[in-house]
Amino acid sequence: MTYSTPFISIKIQEEDGQWVVKDPYYKDWANKQGISLGDIVLNVDSVQIKDVSNIKYGSVIREANELTIMKPEGKISRIKINHLDIPEQFYYMLIVPSIYYFLTLLISFYLYYKQKNTELLNLLILFILTVSLAYVSIGASSKLNGVGIIVNSGSMLLCLIYLLHFLRNYFSFLGIHCAFLSNIKVFYTIPLIAILLSICGIVAKTTFSSIILWLFFLLLIFILSILIIYYFKYRKPQLKVLLMSIIIPFFPFLFLYALPVIVCNQYILSADVCSLFLILIPYSFICTQLTERIFDMEYFITRLRHYFNFSFAFTIWLLIGLYWITDLSISRMTEIFFFAFLSLIALFYIKEKIDYSKRKILFSTKGDYIHRLYTTVDSIGRVVKIEDLLEKFVQEIALHLEIKQVYVLTYDLQTHQVTSTSKSKEYTQNQIDEVLIEKLGLGDIKKTEHFYIAFIHQDVNYKRILVVDHNKSIYLKDEELLWLELLLLYLNNFIENTKMVEDLLEQLKHMKDADKNKLPWLNKLLWLRFEEEKYQLAQELHDTILQEQLHIAREMNVFIHAKKTSDIQSNLSKIHDHMLASLNDLRGYCENLKPPLLDTLGLNAALEKLIQKNHKRADFVLIYTIDRLYLEDERLNLMIYRLFQELLNNALKHSYANTVEIHLLETEEGFEIIYSDDGVGCKMDDIILADSMGIRGMQDRVQAFNGQFFINTNVGEGMSIRIKVIEGDHTHSYDYDTYHRRPTHS
């Protein structure tokens, strides 16, 4: 329908019974075809202008294959029109919408088959499909094609209703009750009203587009208002991301088209181009809501946002320069904008890949500073005494910087005396700027007339300073200074940790020397803990691996003494299968003791494998969510893994549930784990008294990091557990029996 006839959009006006050209939308094309203001339009596709039905909708020639025009001097010309004569409308109304629609279709199929039985995902798929349908039908609708008008009007409003439905369910997932969206079915009558209005307009040869646009505008304001109100009420980061995903794509239309037209009566980019940014809204929803749940896009999205800002700003600057220097047309400027903008983004990505592959020789012929940092940290990290640590540090600095005169000064904060580790050179008081030393802080590196001076460490009595004697002939490059600064930060942490270990060892040694009876509690505690772990492991191995090995030994014994040799191959095959099963069990125990993926691929990959492993054994439907966490304390990753392990084991062994949900959600200051099932449940008193199902162990893990542990259960009512940890928080510690309400299920 869009391709059937070229779209030209020429405004005309009736004067003395004749229709006169007033404003062609595609001015460059009109000039090339010799169409000027004041020309009289006689025929459109061999039909007299007065008989063209579309004129009744407004004084606009919307589409035509041929125009017959009479000049004011009386000359008549016939203009043949092809799609490629107006490349702007061909690209913006046909090519781009078609590519967008089929791309959306492919993504929808991928998402649907990747993660089934998720209502939120299904609503998101319907949302992006209706957005693409509304966009791809613009061409037909602008030509007043009946089918195009109906499809465009209905899908344009239906996509917002799907968005409201998605928000209703997403709020429920976040534990937010939205009274405005409680009866979502009522909103689905709005697209039906738009379709009926479109049909009536077609029959009555009129248009109700203004009413439909007002409905669209009011729905959009309603959605934004809900997001803004509930974001400021609950301060959920997820709502902030959703809000920005809707608002940001409107910025190009506002700042590059609407405001320039209002202020200067001249747009920077046309409405056609600016509207392209609006189609990013569905994809921004996919990226923000499904990142790390279906596919890992965080790496690309963060860089795209960074490169987008740089590329967009520079491209705007380039266009401003071209506008003042040249007399390029707006359409030409638009083409330059897209070419430069996309080229810069591609250039940034290519540069990043090249920088990574050439990193060893990129900044210095001596090698890669990052690699040198790793090797240096690894070298000094093996030393256990502070004196040896400083000596090793000086050696590494001298080796990598190729400077012999490297020392560590110890500055006495009480006597203001300076001593050096160098045995070949002594420093006098006048060689050291005392004020400079006292002002040095963590990470500071200062260059003086003779030295580079850097802060290493400070305690109550002493400040340690690194001195690199450059002799006015050696200049450290920026990369070398950065390498040295990072190394000093590592060294400061090494010294702090070493001092803590030395102090602890000294205290233990003092206690041992002073009183032999003060340490048995520590030995007993450690011994009992080790024995408990060994007993549990021995019991598991005895009941599984050992029994399987005994069975294999018996089979082998029978096989050895068997007189028949005809079944050798089949018997060996059975024994081989038993051995493989035993090895898989043993591998599973090893993974439970130390999850291998946790250190190599990270928490998300380890949890995904754990969930898939339990999913194969489970009789229930398992619904889960895993957000990517950025935690400073790496011990939390192991704690989260153990909690997931225990919760899923409890579900397998004790819940007898039909549906189990477990979610790991990122919060502004930490994370939450929300678990729920519809199983048999149990009494709260039984959990507290009997420590059933490892609940006390999970609570101890959470309390070790000052987290909150809530549980709610009853016989026949399933179980729900909510764990909340704020990283670095040392002020709250909750017992699980203080929680008396069930968390919201998703």
DONU-86774 format. One record per residue: x, y, z of N, C-alpha, C in turn. Coordinates in pm, whole numbers, plus 50000, padded with zeros to 5 digits. Layout:
REM DONU-86774
XYZXYZXYZ ...
***
This chain:
REM DONU-86774
500834987950000500005000050000500865012650000 501965012250077502845023750081503565025649949 503925014749885504725015249763503875017549639 502565016549649501715017049530501855030149455 501995041149527502095054349465503085062849544 503935070749479504875079449553504135089749637 504655092349753504085102249845504775115549819 503985126149789504595139149756504175150149854 502965150149905502495159550007502705174049964 501915178549867501965192449821500715199549870 500905210149950499765218049996499295227149882 497965227349862497385235749757496245243949816 495845254149742494775262949789493925267149670 492625267549693491705271149584491625286249572 491875291349452491795305549423491075307549290 489915313649295489125316449174488845303749094 488525292849170488175280349102489355272049058 490575276549087491785269249048492575265649174 493265254349167494055249649282495525253149259 496035261449352497365267249336498325261049438 499565258249394500585252549482500985262949587 500925259149715501285268049825502535263749899 502695250849920503865246449999504155231649971 505125228549885505525214549868506375209949986 506095198150036506825193150153508285190050118 508485183450002509835180249957510285191349861 510855202049916511175214049838512285211549737 513315203849773514395201049678513865193549556 513015183749579512425176449467511565185549381 510755194049445509885203249372510705212649284 511825217749335512665226649255513245219349134 513685207049154514235199349043513185196748935 511925194948979510855192048882510245204748824 510715216248869510195228848817508855232648875 508525227348993507265230949059507525242849150 506795253649129507005266049205505715270149273 505855278949370504685284549436503875292549335 502565290549337501705297549243501335289549120 502025278049099501665269548986500265263949006 499555262148895498175257148901498185242248870 497605234348960497505219748941496225216848865 496375210048751495215206748669494735192548694 495665182848684495285168748696496245161548789 495715151448852496515142148934496215128148884 497215121748822497025108548763495855108448665 495835118248577494815119648471493425122248527 493315125748653492025129048714492045143948746 490975151048708490925165348737491015167748888 491735178248924492035180849064490765182049147 489715187449091488485189249169487795175949201 488155165349124487525152249146488375143049233 489535147749276490385139449363489755138849502 489465126549546488725124949672489525129449794 490825127649789491645130949906491655145849938 491305154149840491275168549864490265172049973 489225163749987488205166350089488735164850231 489825157250249490435155550379491335167250415 491605175950322492515186950343493115190850210 493515203050199494015208150071495455203550049 495625190450029496945184550012496865173749905 497805174249810497975163049717498935153449784 498445142349829499235133249909500065123649825 499525118449717500235108449638499905110549490 500855106849405500615108349261501725101549185 501355095649069502335090648974502625100748865 501655109848845501825119948741501045132448780 501625143948756500975156848779500935164748650 499825171548630499715181048519499615194948579 500595203448548500715216448611500765227248503 500095238448532500135249948441500845261448511 501845266948442502595278148494501755290848485 502085300948565501305313548558501285319648418 502355317348338502375322748202501605314248104 501025302948150500185294748065500815282048014 502085279648041502755267547994502305255548077 501945244748008501475232448073502575221848066 502845215348181503875204748185503345192748262 503735180948213503365168548280504615162948350 504465159848477505605155448558505375141048600 506265132148552506225118148594506985116848726 506435109148817507025108048951507355093348980 508575090949021509025077749066509415078549213 509425066949277509775066749420511175072149445 512105068349358513485072349380513735086949347 512725093549285512865107949263512855115549397 512195109549495512135115649630512725105449728 514025104449735514625093849819514255094949966 513965107350013513615108750155512385100650190 511305102350112510075094850142510245080050115 511085076550017511295062449986511995055450103 512995062150162513715056150274512905056550403 512355068450436511725070350566510345063850577 509655062150464508305056850470508195042450424 509255037250360509165023450312510335014850359 511565018850325512735010450352512975009150502 513115020350572513405019850715512285012950794 510995016550771509935009350844509914994350815 510184990550689510174976250656511304968950728 512504974750724513634968550795513334967750944 512794978450999512464978651142511434967951176 510424966451090509374956751119509914942451117 510694939051014511204925351005512254922551112 513044932751148513984931051258513234928551389 512184936051410511364933951530510734920151531 510304915651415509694902451405510704891551443 511924892751392512974882951425513294883051573 513424895051630513724896051774512594890251856 511354892451813510214887151887510204871951887 510474866051772510554851451767511674846251857 512794853151852513934848851934513584849552083 512984860552125512634862052266511584851952309 510634849452220509544840352256510054826152276 510924821552187511424807752199512574806652297 513154818052335514274817652430513774816052572 512684822752605512174822452743510654822052738 510114810252753508664808452741507984810052877 506644810752871505794810852991506114822453084 506444834053027506684845953108505744856853057 504794860753139503794870353095504414883953066 505394888053148506054900853123506724900952986 507394890052953508074889452824507064889152710 505974881952727504954881452622504354895352597 504114902852705503594916452688504614925452620 505874923552653506924931452591507014928352441 506854915552406506854911752264505674918152191 504494917452251503324923752189503504938752175 504144944852273504384959252269505274963052150 506414956352134507314960152026506724956551889 505904946051882505274942651754504244953151714 503444957951808502444968051774503094981551743 504204984651810504934996951776505444996051632 506034984551596506544983051460505404983151358 504244977551394503094977651303502584991851283 502544999651391502125013651379503095021451291 504375018451307505385025851231505375022051084 505225009251055505285004750915504015008750840 502935011950912501675015850846501565030950827 502595038650864502535053150851502395057150704 503155050250618503125053850475501745052650416 501085041250443499735039350388498725048850452 498885051250583497955060050652498085074450602 499325078950575499525092750528498915095050390 498735084250313498075085150183496565083650192 496075082650319494645081050346494095068050289 494935057850282494465044550247493635039150362 492485033550332491565029450437492155019250532 492765008650477493384998450562494525004350643 495325013150578496435019450649495965027850765 494865035350747494335043750855493875035150972 493145024250943492635015651049493775009051126 494745003451052495864996551118496695006351199 496975018051142497815027851211497125033251336 495855036651327495135042151442495025031851554 494655019451518494485009251621495795005251686 496835002751606498114998251663498805009451741 498635022051698499265033251767498775034251912 497495031751935496955032252071497135018852143 497075007952066497194994852130498584992852191 499624998352127500964996752183501075003352320 500395014652340500415021152471499625013052575 498555006452531497794998152624498634986152667 499344980052572500264969252608501344974152705 501794986352684502794992152775502214993852915 500964998452923500294999653054500144985953121 499764976053042499604962453095500954957253146 502004959753068503354955753109503744962653241 503444975553252503784982953374503004977553494 501734973853473500924968453582501584955853638 501984946753549502614934353594504014936653649 504724946253590506074948953638506044955353777 505064964053801504894969753935504604958654036 503764949253997503474938054085504734929954114 505564928154013506834921154030507744928354129 507714941654128508544949654219507904951554356 506694946154375506034947654504505294960754519 504904966954406504224979854407502784977754361 501844982654439500434981954399500034995154336 499584994454211499155006554139497645006154122 496955014854195495485015054190494975019554054 495755027953983495315032953852495195021853749 495945010953768495995000353668495334987553716 494514988453819493914976353876492984969453778 492244977353697491324971453599491844974553459 492854967153418493554970053293492694966953172 491704958053185490894954053069490094965753013 489754975353098488974986953051489754994852946 491064995552962491875003452870491874997652729 491614984652716491644978452583490474982952495 489514990152552488424995552470488875007852391 489975014152433490435026452365490875023552222 491695013352196492025010452055490795006751972 489825000152033488594996851960487855009551921 487825019452010487195032251978487905038951861 489255038351862490015044451753489725037651620 489605024551621489295017151497487915020951446 486925021851537485565025651497485535039751439 486275048851501486345062551449486985062851310 488015054651292488675054251161487715049051054 486965038551087485995032950990484915043150958 484425050151061483395060351038483935071750952 485195075450975485775086050894485925082150749 486275069450724486405064850586485055064850516 484025060150587482685059450528482135073450502 482345082550600481775095950590482655105650513 483775100750457484695109250382485195121050466 485505118250590486075128350680487155121750762 487705128750859488775122950940488595126551086 488925117151170488915119151316490325117751372 491315121151290492705119351332493055127651455 492455139651466492755148151582492305141651712 491165134851709490665128051829491605116551867 492035109151764492945097851790494285102851844 494785113751788496045119351837495905124451981 494775130252013494555134552152494505122652247 493865111852205493855099752288495275094552309 496065094652202497465090252213498225099352309 498055112252295498755121852381498355119952528 497075118452555496625116852694497125103752754 497115093052675497645080252725499135081252756 499875087952670501315089552693501585097652819 500835108452838500975116552961500615108253083 499595099853070499165091353181500285081453219 500915075353119502005065953145503185072853211 503585084253158504715091553216504405096153358 503165100453382502785104953516502865093453616 502395081553576502465070053666503905066753699 504775066553598506175063453623506835073853713 506555086553689507175097253769506675096553913 505365094953931504785094654066505335083054147 505335071054087505765059354163507285058554176 508015065154087509465065554107509805074154229 509185086054238509475094754352508885089254482 507895080554470507305074654590508145063054643 508665054554553509395042554596510895043054567 511325052354480512745053854446513365040754397 512615033354316513135021054261514005024254139 515225019054132516075022054015515485016753885 514715005753893514125000153771513135010053708 512385017353792511425027153740512155038853676 513285042553732514075053353672514555049453533 515005036953519515465032253388514315032153288 513135027353330511975027253241511595041353198 511605050653292511245064453262512215070553162 513495068453183514485073953091514385067352952 513995054552950513855047452822512755053452736 511755059552800510665065752725510985080152690 511605087452783511805101752765512935104852667 514075097952680515265101352602515025100752451 514325090552396514105090552250513305102452199 512595109752288511855121652246512755133852234 513955133452292514825145152293515205149952153 515615141052059515945146051925514785153351859 513565147951872512405154651813512175168351878 512395169152008512135181652079513185192152048 514485188252056515565198052046516075200251903 515835190751814516335192151678515245195851577 513975194551619512905198151527511925208251588 511255204151698510175212451751510665226151798 511645226451891512105239251944512755248251838 513635242851747514165251651642513095257751552 512025249951521510955255251438510195266251512 509965264151644509245274151722510075286851737 511375285451762512215297151791512715303851663 513245295751569513895301351450513125298851320 512025291751330511255287951211512095280151111 513075272551164513955264451081514425252551162 514135240551116514525228751192515945224551159 516585217551255517925211951233517825198651160 516925190051208516615177451141515115177151115 514705171151005513285170550971512545161351066 511225162751067510395154351154510535139651117 510725136750988510895122850945512105116551012 513205124151014514435118851072514305117751224 513775128051286513655128051433512725116951481 511725113551402510805102951443511485089351447 512625088151375513345075351377513825071951518 514125082151597514615079651732513525073651821 512275076251788511185071151872511065056051863 511535050251753511435035751739512465028651828 513345036551891514305030451983513655026752116 512465032052144511825029552274511625014652299 511045006952206510884992552235512204985552258 513234989152179514524982552196515194986552326 514984998852368515525002852498514864994852610 513584991652594512904983252693513524969352696 513804963952579514434950652574515784950852643 516564961052612517934961852668517894963652818 516994972252869516974975053012516314964053093 515314957253036514584947453114515094933153097 515754930252987516154916452961517664914552962 518424925152987519864923652994520224913953105 521084904653074521574894353165520524883653196 519274885253146518274874953169518144865753048 518334871452930518244863352809519584863052737 520184874552716521504874852653522284886452714 523614885352712524474895052777524724906852682 524044918152709524224929852625524874941352701 525174939352828525694950352910526974956152851 527844947552805529124952152750528904961552632 528004957852541527784965852421526944978252451 525964976852539525084988052566525824999352635 526664996252734527395006752805528315014252710 528965007052620529855013652525529075021452419 527945015952377527125023052280526645036352337 526225036252464525805048752526526945058852532 528135054052566529305062752575529685068152437 529745059252338530115063352203529015071952139 527775069152172526655077052119526805091752160 527125094052286527245107852335528365115252261 529535108752250530655115052182530335117452034 529795107251968529515108251825528445118651796 527405118851877526305128251855526785142551872 527535145151980528025158752004528945163451893 529875154851851530815158851746530105160651612 529115152151584528385153351457527595166451451 526965170051563526255182851569527225194451547 528395193751610529415203951591529845204651443 530015193151380530395192551239529325198751151 528055195851179526965201351098526865216451115 527095221151237527065235751258528145242551174 529355236451172530425241951090530085241650943 529535230450894529165229450753528055239250716 527145241750811526035250950786526545265150762 527535269050841528075282650826529045283750709 529765273050677530795273650573530205271450435 529245262150425528695258350294527235262550285 526655260150169525235262750147524485249850117 524835239150193524195226250171522725226850211 521915219150141520485218450172520265210150299 519045211350354518705204050475518765188950452 518265184450337518295170150309519735165050299 520605173350239522005169350229522665168950366 522325178750449522845179150586522385166850665 521135162550639520615150750707521415138350670 521715136850542522505125350498523905125650560 524495137650564525825138850625525775135450773 524695139650840524545136850984524565121851009 523735114450937523655100050962524945093050924 525535097050813526785090750771527885093250873 528035105850916529085109051013528815102751148 527555103051191527185097751323527455082751331 526955075251234527155060751235528615057051212 529315064851129530725062051105531555064051231 531245074351308531985076751432531755065551533 530505061051546530225050051639530985037551597 530955034451467531715022851418533205024751441 533695036951421535115039651441535525037251587 534685041351681535005039351822535095024451855 534135016751803534165002351829535414995951768 535724999651643536904993951578538174997951653 538245010451695539425015051769539595007251899 538465004651967538554997152091539114983152067 538644976551961539144963151929540624963451892 541014973451813542424974451774543304977651894 542834986851979543594990052100543824977752186 542774969452197542924957452280543914947652219 543814945752088544714936052023546154941052019 546344954252016547694960052009548134965852142 547494961852251547754968252379549194966452428 549854955752384551204953052433552234962652375 551914968852262552874978052201552234991652174 551064994252233550325006152199550965018852255 551335018252383551835030252448553355030452464 553975019252461555415018952486556015006952417 557205008752366557894997452305558404987752410 558384991852535558854983152642557824972452677 556614974352635555614964352667554344970452722 553474962252767552164966452815552234969952963 551804982052999551874986453138550874978853226 549734975053168548764967453246549354953853282 549974947453184550604934553211551724936053314 552484946853303553554949253400552994951753539 551834958253546551214960453676550824947153740 550244938153662549854925153715551064917353766 552114917253685553304909553726553944915553850 553964928853860554564935353978553744932654103 552434933954091551564931254206551704916754250 551744907654154551914893554187553254891154257 554294898354216555624896454275555694901554418 555214913854441555304919554577554254913454668 553184907754609552134901754692552534888754758 553654883054718554114870454776554924872654904 555274885254935556094888455052555184890355173 555634885855291554774885955409555204896155514 556444901255509556914911055605556984924855540 556694935255620556634948655565558004953055512 559084950255587560414954155541560754947455408 560444934455398560704927355272559794932555160 558584936455198557644941755100558174954655038 558674963755121559224976355071560464974054986 561314964855030562534961854954562194956154816 561214946954812560804941154684560164951754595 559414960654656558774971454581559804980454514 560844984254588561904992754533562594985654417 562844972854432563504965254325562654965154198 561334963254213560464962854097560394976454028 560364987354107560335000754049561615003453971 562725000254032564005002553965564124994253838 563614982053841563714973253725562854978253609 561604981653636560674985353529560924999453476 561315008853564561585022353519563025024353472 563845014053495565255014553456565965026453521 565715028253650566335038853729566975032453852 568215035553876568925029253987568635036154121 568515049254117568365056754242566905057154285 566445046454350565075045354402565165041754549 564455049354635564555047354779563185048754842 563115043554966561945045755050562405053655172 561795065255195562105073655310561055071355417 561505071055541560595070155655560645083455728 559535090355732559445103555794558765102355929 559505105856034558995105356171558095117456195 556825115156221555885126056239556105133756368 556805127756465557055134456594558345142756590 559425136656544560735143456545561035150256412 560225147656308560425153456175561775149456115 562245137656153563495132456099563185122955984 564135122655888563965114355769565085104155764 564725091555747565705080955730565435074055598 566505068455539566405062555406566735047855410 566175040455317566515026355302567795024555223 568255035455160569465034455078570695034155166 571555024455143572795023655220573935031455154 573745034855027574815041654955574665056754955 573485061554996573265075954991572415080355108 572855090055183572135095355297571525108855258 570345111255312569665123855282569755133055402 570105145455375570135155555480568795162655483 568575169855592567275176055612566975186555504 567995193655456567725204155358567415198855219 567655186055194567315180255064565835176655054 565135176255165563745171855168562865183655206 561865185955125560895196355155559895190655255 560045194555379559215188855486557735191955465 557455203855419556045207755396555425199055288 556215196355181555705187755074555425173755123 556315168255205556115154755258554855154155343 554645164155428553475163955516552165165255437 552215171855322550995173655243550685161755153 551665153055131551425141655043550305132855096 549385129155007548285120255044548275107854956 547285099154979547195086554907547045089154758 547935083054678547885084454533548635096354478 549225104654564549945116554518551355113154472 551725118854357553085117954305553495132254265 554545137554327554995151154302556405150954244 556625159854149557955161254089558635173654145 559845172054200560655183154250561855185054157 562745193554199563915196554115564775184354091 564905175754193565795164154181565055150754186 563845150754242563195137854270561745137654222 561255125354203559825122454206559535117254346 558575123254415558235119254552556785114354551 556545102554609555205096554608554875090954745 553615091954782553135086854910552955071654902 553445064755008553285050255015552295046355124 552595050355248551765045855360552015054955480 550995055755567551145063655688550405056755803 551065056555920550415051756040550505062756145 550385059156273550355069256379551685076556391 552785069656371554105075356399554905078856274 554695071456166555575073056051554785074755921 555435081555827554935082555691556045077455598 555695068355510556675062755417556495069155280 557645073355224557645080655098558575073754999 558115072654875558965067454769559685079154702 560985077554679561785087854614562455081654491 562225087854376562865083854251563735095454206 565055093354206566015103854173566155104754020 565585115453960565635116453814566865123953762 567605130453852568855137353815568675147253700 567485153053689567165162953587567325157653444 567385144653430567595138853296566585128153260 565765124153354564785113553331563385119253348 562545116753251561165121653254560215109653246 559355108553346558385097453348557155101253266 556785092653174555625095253089554335093353170 553225098153112551935097253180551575082753210 551875073653117551545059553138552345053753254 553615057953265554455053053374553995058653508 553575071253510553055077153633551755070353677 550885067253579549635060253612549945046353666 550865039453603551285026153650551825027053793 552645037253821553215038953954552135042554056 551175050854017550095054654108549255042654147 548875034354050548095022454081548885012854169 550175011654140551015002654219551125007254362 551195020454384551265025954519549965023154596 548825023754527547545020654593547515006054637 547984997054550548074982954587549014981154706 550154987854702551144986254808550584991154941 549855002054940549265007155063548324996855124 547504990355039546604979855089547384967655139 548454964155068549304953055112549864955655251 550354967855273550944971155403549884970655513 548694976155485547624975855585547254961555621 547084953055520546724939055546547854931755618 549094934555578550234928155644550314932155790 550074945055818550094949655957549004942856039 547814941255978546724934556050547094920156082 547704913255985548114899356009549204898656115 550184907756106551254907856205550724910656345 549794920256355549214923456487548454911456543 547684904756454546924893156502547864881956547 548904879356470549874869056508550574872756638 550864885556654551524889956777550604888056897 549314891256879548374889356989548234874657025 548134866056922548024851856949549274846557016 550434851356971551684847057033551764851757178 551334864057203551334869157340550394861257429 549234858057376548274850057454548834836257483 549514830557385550074817157404551194817157506 552034827657501553124828557597552614831757737 551564840057744551094844357876550284833657945 549434826957871548544817257935548204806357834 548644794357860548404783257768546934779757757 546124783757858544724779657859543804789257784 544364800057725543504809857660543234806557513 544044797757456543874794457316543054781857285 542834772957380542074760757346540714763457285 540024774257322538704777057265538794779057113 539894785657070540074787756928540364774556857 541254766656916541574753656858540354744556855 539594744956962538384736456968537364740656864 537184754056849536224759056752536604754856610 537864756756577538314753056443538234737956422 538624730356525538594715756512537174710656492 536224715956571534834711556557534274715056419 534634726956372534114731056241534664722156130 535964719656136536574710956035535994696856041 535794691756163535264678256179533844677156125 533054687756147531684687756099531644687355946 532484695455885532544695555738533034682155685 534064676355749534584663555704533564652455721 532784653055830531754642855853530684643555744 530224655755713529194657155609529704652455474 530914656055440531474651855312531654636655308 532164630955419532364616455425531034609155412 529994614355478528684608055470528144608155327 528284619655260527804620755122528574611155030 529894610855044530694602054960530414587354987 530174583955116529874570155152528564565555091 527564574455095526234570555048526114570454896 527014576854828526884578154682528074572054609 529184579154608530344575054528530874561454572 531024559554704531574546854754530674535154717 529364536754733528434526054698528514522754548 528654533254467528744530954324530044523654290 531144527254356532414520454330532364505754375 531714503054489531554489154533530744480954432 529704487154378528894480354277529734477054152 530554486754110531414484553993532424473154023 532974473054147533934462554184533284448754179 532034447854226531344434854222531114430554077 530694439753994530484436553853531774431653788 532884438653820534164434353764534554420453813 534274417753941534624404553998533844393453926 532544395953903531734386153832532264384353690 532644395353630533124395053492534444387353481 535324389053581536634382353579536474367153588 535554362553676535394348153699534364341753607 533814349453517532804343753427533464334553326 532784323553295533314313953199532904317453056 531764323853044531314327852911532044340552867 532434340752743533114352552690532304359252579 531104354552560530294359952449529744373952479 529544376952609528924389752646529944399852697 531194398052657532244407052708531944421652672 531594424052545531414437852500530264444752572 529134437952587527974444052653528244446552801 528924436852867529234438853009530214450453030 531234451252942532164462552953531454475852931 530504476052842529754488452815528954492852938 528324483053007527564486353128528484491753237 529634485053256530574489653358531084503653326 531324505953196531784519253154530744529953185 529464526853165528394536553196528344539253345 528494528653427528504530553573529664539553616 530814537553557531984545653592531784560353553 531194562753436530934576553395529954583453489 528904575853530527934581553624528604584953757 529494576253802530214578753927531114591053915 531784592253801532634603953780531824616953775 530644616453714529794628353710529344632453849 529014622453933528644625554072529804631854146 531004626154125532194631554192532474645854146 532274648354016532474661853966531454671454028 530244666654046529234675054110529604679054252 530154669254329530594672454465531724682654464 532634681154370533744690754360533224704754327 532224705454239531664718554204530924724754321 530284716354405529624721654523530624727154624 531774720254637532794725054731533424737954682 533664739054552534264751154495533704753054356 532664761654339532074763654206533114769054109 533454761754003534534766053913534184778653833 532904780153794532524791553712532524804653789 532464803753923532364815854003533584824753987 534754818753979535984826453966536324829553821 535904821053728536304822853588535324831553511 534024828153516533024835453438532124844353520 532204843553654531434852653737530184846353795 529504854353879528344849553954527194845553863 526884853853761525724850953676525844837653605 527024834853550527224822053481527134810353577 527704811853699527654801153798526214798253840 525434808953862524034807053904523214800853790 523464805153666522744799353554522984784353545 524244780153562524544765853555523894758453672 523944764453791523314758253908521814756553886 521174766753832519714766153810519374755753704 520134755553596519874745653492520074731353544 521054729653629521304716453687520124712153775 519614721253858518484717953944517194716753864 517104724453753515904724053672515694710153611 516784703353577516674689853520516144679853622 516434682153749516014672853853514644676353910 514154688353883512954693253951511684687953885 510674686153968509334682653920508434694853913 508924706353954508104718353956508544727953846 507694737953821508024748853728508914758753801 510074761453746511034770353810511094783553733 510744794353801510784807953744511874815653816 512764821653740513884828353806514264841153732 514924849853805515474862353752516834864453815 517824867853732519174870353782519664883553726 519704893753809520274906653768521784906253781 522454914053699523914915353713524224924653830 525074920253921525454928054038526884932954023 527124944754074528464950354074528874952554220 529414942254281529724942254423531214944254444 531544952654541532954954954573533534943254654 532704937554742533154926454825532894913354749 533954906854701533804894754622533294883054704 533414883954837532904872954921531384871854911 530724882854877529274882554862528844873454748 529674872254643529334863454531529194848954577 530164844454659530104830854710528924829154804 528644839454886527504838654977526194837454899 526034845354792524824844654710524694830854647 525804825554597525784812154534525334801654635 525884802254759525504792354861524024793654899 523514805954904522094807854938521204801954829 521544804454702520784798454592520854783254600 522044778154632522234763654641521324757754748 521294764054864520504758854976519004760154948 518584771554891517164773554861516664763454758 517434761054654517014751454552517044737154605 518024733954690518044720554751516824718454840 516454728654916515254727655000514004725454915 513954732854801512794731354714512694717254657 513844711554620513864698054564513494687454667 514014688954790513884678354890512614679554975 512184691855004511164693455108509884700455064 509914708354954508764717154928507554709754870 507794699754783506714693054710505834703354638 506464713154577505754724454516505494721954368 504494729054315504234729054172504994740354101 505154751354171505844762954115506804768654219 508014771354177509024777554263509574789754191 509664800854262510234813054206511424817354291 512504821554223513674826754293514244838054209 514464849554271514884861554199516054868054273 517064871454198518194879454248518074893154183 517794903254265517504916654214518534926654264 518964935354175519884945954213519124957354278 519654962954387519114974754451520154985854443 519754997754490520655009154479521925007054560 521844999854673522994998554762523434984154783 522804974854718523164960854738522334951654651 521664941854715520874932354637519804926154726 518824919654662517774912154731517634898554665 517334888554748516974875254699515554872454747 514674869854652513274867154685512934853054639 512504844554733512164830654705510724828154749 509984820454670508634816554709508284803354641 507444795354708506934783054648505514780754698 504784772354628503404768954667503334754754723 504384750954796504484737354847503754735154978 504214724955051503514720655173503744730255288 504874737755286505154747055395505404739855527 505474747355636505654741755769505364752655872 505434749055999505194758656105506464766556135 506274779456165507424787956198508124782956322 507374778356420507994773556545508874761456519 508454752856425509274741056394510614745156335 510604755556253511864760256192512784765656300 512244773756390513064780056492513644769856588 512814760156628513274750556729514154739656669 513754734656553514454723056497515534726656396 515614739556359516604743856258516474735356132 515224733956085514964725055973515374731455842 515754722955749516034726455611517144736855597 518044737755691519204746655677518884761355686 517704764855740517314778955749518284786655838 518674780455951519584787356041520934789855975 521384780355893522644782355823522584794055726 521464795155653521314806455562521254819555638 520534819355752520454831555832521834835755882 522644826155922523984829355970524834835455859 524704830255738525454835855626525044850455602 523744853055606523254866555580523684876055691 523554871555818523914880155930525414882855934 526214873755877527664876255872527984888655791 527094892455697527284904555618526264915155655 525714914155780524784923955834523564925855744 523074914555689521904915155603520624912355680 519514913155610518184910655668517624897755609 517074889355696516544876255656515104875255704 514164874655608512744873855641512184860755587 511284854655664510654842255620509204842155665 508354836455581506954834855616506464821455560 505864813455644505394800355600504334795355696 503564786055647502564779255730502224766155660 501674756955735501364743855680500334745255569 500684740055450499784740455336499764753555261 500574763155303500564776455240501894780055173 502754770355157504014773055091504984780655180 506014785655119507054792855194507554804455110 507824815655174508424827155107509574832255193 510674835455128511874840355196512364852555121 512734862655196513304874755137514584878255210 515654879955132516964883055188517414896355128 517784905555213518214918755168519564922055229 520524925655146521864929055192522244942555132 522654951655219523184964555176524694963955193 525414964955084526874963355089527484974555172 528324970555267529004980355350528174984955469 526934979655483526074983655595526424975355718 526664982055830527054975055952526144979156068 524914982856034524054988256139522844979756170 522484970356081521254962656103521554947856102 520864941056189520914926456190519574921456239 518904913456157517534909356186517454894256202 516604890156293516294876056307515144872756215 515134860556161514114857456061512724856356121 512614854056248511284852756306510644866256337 511294877456296510694890556313509874894656193 509874886556090509164890055966507824882955965 506744890755946505414884855963504514886755842 505064891155730504214892355612504884885755494 504074881255403504574874055285504994884255179 506214883055124506614892255018505804889854892 505754900254808504964899454686505534889354589 504674880854535505134870954436505144877454299 506054872454215506094877354077505584866653983 
***
